[in-house]
Amino acid sequence: MSLPRGTVAYYWPRSRTLLCSDSGEPEFRSFLSAAADEGVYSGKGNPF
């Protein structure tokens, strides 16, 4: 599969999954949220 240059896509290496921007954006935002939570729980992040 090839994508046109400039296409936004999200690649998840562990599962080798490639998602388009419509499907991948919510997954990516969920990942960022979980990563921020982990930072706060470990005392390294800003809770605000």
Legacy VTK file of the C-alpha trace (Angstrom):
# vtk DataFile Version 3.0
C-alpha trace
ASCII
DATASET POLYDATA
POINTS 48 float
0.000 0.000 0.000
1.282 3.479 -0.751
0.034 6.817 0.464
0.254 10.119 -1.362
2.904 12.494 -0.051
1.558 14.672 2.753
-1.085 12.184 3.895
-1.528 12.113 7.666
-1.456 8.577 9.043
-0.643 6.948 12.368
1.565 3.879 12.650
1.521 1.630 15.704
4.746 -0.406 15.550
3.828 -3.015 18.154
0.771 -4.187 16.208
2.118 -3.028 12.819
-1.105 -1.124 12.234
-1.416 1.891 9.964
-4.471 4.087 10.528
-5.746 6.997 8.459
-6.173 10.352 10.168
-9.900 9.811 10.769
-9.367 6.510 12.578
-5.944 7.232 14.018
-6.516 10.647 15.577
-8.743 9.404 18.447
-6.325 6.534 19.110
-3.373 8.934 19.148
-5.106 11.377 21.490
-6.005 8.501 23.815
-2.338 7.449 23.843
-1.186 10.995 24.655
-3.712 11.205 27.477
-2.577 7.891 28.949
1.074 8.947 28.687
0.328 12.226 30.499
-1.524 10.326 33.233
1.471 8.020 33.699
3.710 11.056 34.070
1.485 12.512 36.779
1.175 9.184 38.605
4.949 8.745 38.621
5.506 12.271 39.955
7.144 13.575 36.774
4.186 15.269 35.112
2.136 18.361 35.691
-1.368 17.553 36.960
-2.712 20.861 35.636
LINES 1 49
48 0 1 2 3 4 5 6 7 8 9 10 11 12 13 14 15 16 17 18 19 20 21 22 23 24 25 26 27 28 29 30 31 32 33 34 35 36 37 38 39 40 41 42 43 44 45 46 47
